[in-house]
Amino acid sequence: MYKQILVALDDSPRAPEVLRHAAGLAAHTGARLHLCHAVNVPLGLPTDAWMLTFDELQARLLDHAKQSLAQLVVHLHPHATPIQWGEHLTRLGRPAQVIVELATELAVDLIVIGSHGYGPIDRLLGTTAAKVVNGAEISVLVVRPPRG
């Protein structure tokens, strides 16, 4: 069964559900759960962000990602089965590439990622989840939003 699971998280409203799925699977299998938040420089940066040096911008983006991961962990159901926590990683780069690289670095058995909508940009460029599924050499569990 799974010994190491990497869950890829972001700031989307679906992230808590993706983490719940991954945490449940990790608890059930006894796997160590690693969290990652890959950050890409957003296209619509506020004007004041352009006044920062690249290092300052990178630090702010990564700090925001670290806070986001911490908040997701805190909001997991308090009575959930204990989980073996692995690393909580934030990296700057194209999310799909970062996720696949981290999966290799950490030698995980499974990647868990959320699906996203298929807006015009997704149809043109492809979703991060699809890129991870196609680029990973291990199994990928794509968590879809609940029906309804």
C-alpha positions as CSV (number, residue, x, y, z in Angstrom):
1,M,0.0,0.0,0.0
2,Y,1.0,3.6,0.1
3,K,3.9,4.7,2.4
4,Q,4.4,8.3,1.2
5,I,1.7,10.6,-0.2
6,L,2.2,14.0,-1.6
7,V,-0.9,16.3,-1.6
8,A,-0.7,19.3,-3.8
9,L,-2.7,22.2,-2.4
10,D,-3.4,25.8,-3.5
11,D,-5.7,28.7,-2.4
12,S,-8.8,27.4,-4.2
13,P,-12.0,26.8,-2.2
14,R,-11.6,23.0,-2.9
15,A,-8.2,22.8,-1.1
16,P,-9.7,21.8,2.3
17,E,-11.6,18.9,0.6
18,V,-8.5,17.7,-1.2
19,L,-6.6,17.7,2.1
20,R,-9.4,15.8,3.8
21,H,-9.3,13.1,1.1
22,A,-5.5,12.8,1.3
23,A,-5.5,12.8,5.1
24,G,-8.1,10.1,5.3
25,L,-6.2,8.0,2.8
26,A,-2.9,8.6,4.8
27,A,-4.6,7.7,8.1
28,H,-6.2,4.5,6.6
29,T,-3.0,3.3,5.0
30,G,-0.5,4.6,7.7
31,A,1.3,6.6,5.0
32,R,3.3,9.7,5.7
33,L,1.5,12.8,4.3
34,H,3.6,15.5,2.6
35,L,2.0,18.8,1.7
36,C,3.1,21.1,-1.1
37,H,2.0,24.4,-2.4
38,A,3.6,25.4,-5.7
39,V,3.4,29.1,-6.4
40,N,3.6,30.8,-9.8
41,V,3.9,34.5,-10.2
42,P,0.3,35.6,-10.8
43,L,-0.5,37.5,-13.9
44,G,-2.6,40.1,-12.2
45,L,-0.1,41.3,-9.6
46,P,-1.1,44.5,-7.7
47,T,0.8,47.5,-8.9
48,D,2.7,47.9,-5.7
49,A,4.1,44.4,-6.1
50,W,6.0,45.6,-9.1
51,M,8.0,47.9,-6.8
52,L,9.5,44.8,-5.0
53,T,12.7,43.1,-6.0
54,F,12.4,39.6,-7.3
55,D,13.7,38.2,-4.0
56,E,11.2,40.3,-2.0
57,L,8.3,39.2,-4.3
58,Q,9.4,35.5,-4.1
59,A,9.6,35.7,-0.3
60,R,6.1,37.2,0.0
61,L,4.6,34.6,-2.4
62,L,6.3,31.7,-0.5
63,D,5.3,33.2,2.9
64,H,1.7,33.4,1.8
65,A,1.9,29.8,0.6
66,K,3.3,28.6,3.9
67,Q,0.5,30.4,5.8
68,S,-2.0,28.8,3.5
69,L,-0.7,25.3,4.2
70,A,-0.7,26.0,7.9
71,Q,-4.3,27.2,7.9
72,L,-5.4,24.1,5.9
73,V,-3.8,21.8,8.5
74,V,-5.4,23.7,11.4
75,H,-8.8,23.4,9.9
76,L,-8.7,19.6,9.4
77,H,-11.4,18.0,11.5
78,P,-10.1,18.0,15.1
79,H,-11.2,14.4,15.7
80,A,-9.6,13.0,12.6
81,T,-7.4,9.9,12.9
82,P,-3.9,10.9,13.7
83,I,-1.7,11.4,10.7
84,Q,2.0,10.9,10.2
85,W,3.0,14.3,8.8
86,G,5.9,14.6,6.4
87,E,7.3,17.8,5.0
88,H,5.3,21.0,4.3
89,L,6.9,22.4,1.2
90,T,6.4,25.6,-0.8
91,R,8.2,26.2,-4.1
92,L,8.1,28.9,-6.7
93,G,7.6,27.6,-10.3
94,R,5.1,26.1,-12.7
95,P,2.8,24.1,-10.4
96,A,2.7,20.8,-12.4
97,Q,6.4,20.8,-12.8
98,V,7.0,21.5,-9.1
99,I,4.6,18.8,-8.0
100,V,6.2,16.1,-10.3
101,E,9.7,17.1,-9.2
102,L,8.7,17.0,-5.5
103,A,7.1,13.6,-5.9
104,T,10.4,12.3,-7.3
105,E,12.5,14.1,-4.6
106,L,10.4,12.7,-1.8
107,A,10.0,9.2,-3.4
108,V,6.3,9.3,-2.8
109,D,3.9,6.5,-3.9
110,L,0.9,8.7,-4.7
111,I,0.1,12.3,-5.6
112,V,-3.3,13.7,-4.5
113,I,-4.4,16.8,-6.4
114,G,-7.7,18.6,-6.8
115,S,-9.5,19.0,-10.2
116,H,-10.4,22.5,-11.3
117,G,-12.9,24.0,-13.6
118,Y,-12.5,24.1,-17.3
119,G,-12.5,27.8,-18.1
120,P,-11.1,29.2,-21.3
121,I,-7.5,29.2,-20.1
122,D,-7.7,25.6,-18.9
123,R,-9.1,24.5,-22.2
124,L,-6.2,26.3,-24.0
125,L,-3.3,25.4,-21.8
126,G,-4.6,22.3,-19.9
127,T,-5.2,22.0,-16.2
128,T,-2.5,21.5,-13.6
129,A,-4.1,18.2,-12.6
130,A,-4.0,16.9,-16.2
131,K,-0.3,18.0,-16.5
132,V,0.5,16.1,-13.3
133,V,-1.3,13.0,-14.4
134,N,0.6,13.0,-17.7
135,G,4.0,13.9,-16.2
136,A,4.1,11.8,-13.1
137,E,5.6,8.3,-13.1
138,I,3.4,7.3,-10.2
139,S,-0.3,7.1,-9.5
140,V,-2.3,10.3,-9.2
141,L,-5.6,10.6,-7.4
142,V,-7.6,13.6,-8.7
143,V,-10.2,14.8,-6.1
144,R,-13.3,16.2,-7.8
145,P,-15.8,18.5,-6.1
146,P,-18.9,16.8,-4.6
147,R,-21.8,16.5,-7.0
148,G,-24.7,18.7,-6.5
